Amino acid sequence: MKISEILKDNKVTVSFEVFPPKQWDKIESTKAVVREMSGASPAFMSVTYGAAGTRSGFTTEIANEIKNSGVTPLSHLTCLTSTRDKIHEVVGELRDNNIENILALRGDIPEGFVFPDKQYFEYAYQLINEIKAMGDFCIGAACYPEIHPESKSRIEDIEHLKYKVDCGASFLTSQMFFDNEKFLNFYEMCRIKGIDVPIIAGIMPITNAVQIKRSIELSNCSVPKKFFRIMERFGDNPESMKQAGIVYATEQIIDLMANGVNNIHIYTMNKPDVASAIMNGLSHIINE
Ligand code: FAD
């Protein structure tokens, strides 16, 4: 099923994300994670793509497992370090496997990376155009409530985002954030600027102290004082921190929904217990 269909009518949706293993011999355990997570009935499940595209087959394999578990898959695809031929190969593989949803991404710029002359893709909008020309895919794109780190301004970032939508992105998934006000302001600005596709809020449950440092480094997102106090109080006790992280994420989702944001994507980090705990905390809300 196309994700644009799932998101239409502004129904409440909660989706999950998994990442493929780094080595092939771990593929079966990742598939087991997918099967377990599918039991919590997410609206769809996305699978990330290795930065350099070297393990693209792993992403397709996991997307297939999502499909076989009865959940709609969304396959991520990055383009920056791939040739046009490689993109054609991967998109063709997805098409052959009846995977019809692709999150079209540029990918982060590796340190010391120089754009080769023959490089075809510099930005995600070019990948969107390429995928669109290759078949009847439902294409999504990434967005950044606290501005993409390379952008000079919010205005510029939103103009580039609007262009991705104009090229054919039919939904957007946001970078993680911990302060709902940041997302709500961004959401409003997108609407003012004419971005009218569903904008899915990306929520990362922080369930251990190491994860928060890494998440902030990667995402450039701000962390409210309330969250730091939770870290200070519970960071040294793994079980308490996990519980607090689940509750924080659940509260964030409830507050977003109370503000009219009905589409949530949880960065579940291959943790079925965390995914289920959040879903349990939302059981009546999801089925309202
Ligand atoms: P783009 O939309 O191309 O934007 C990149 C930068 O270029 C922005 O600053 C933008 O404002 C600017 N820009 C865009 N268009 C133009 C233009 N026409 N002219 C000038 N500047 C322009 N990475 C992975 O490696 N694998 C994944 O699976 C993955 N999944 C992700 C999922 C989500 C929901 C998000 C938010 C990010 C994900 N990433 C992933 C990270 C992503 O690849 C990086 O954030 C990357 O730096 C930007 O990707 P993009 O698709 O947003 O790029």
Residues whose N, C-alpha, C, O or C-beta is under 5 A from the ligand:
A	BS01	FAD	T48 Y49 G50 A51 H76 T78 A104 L105 R106 G107 D108 E122 Y123 A124 Y125 A142 C143 H148 E150 S151 E156 D157 H160 T173 S174 Q175
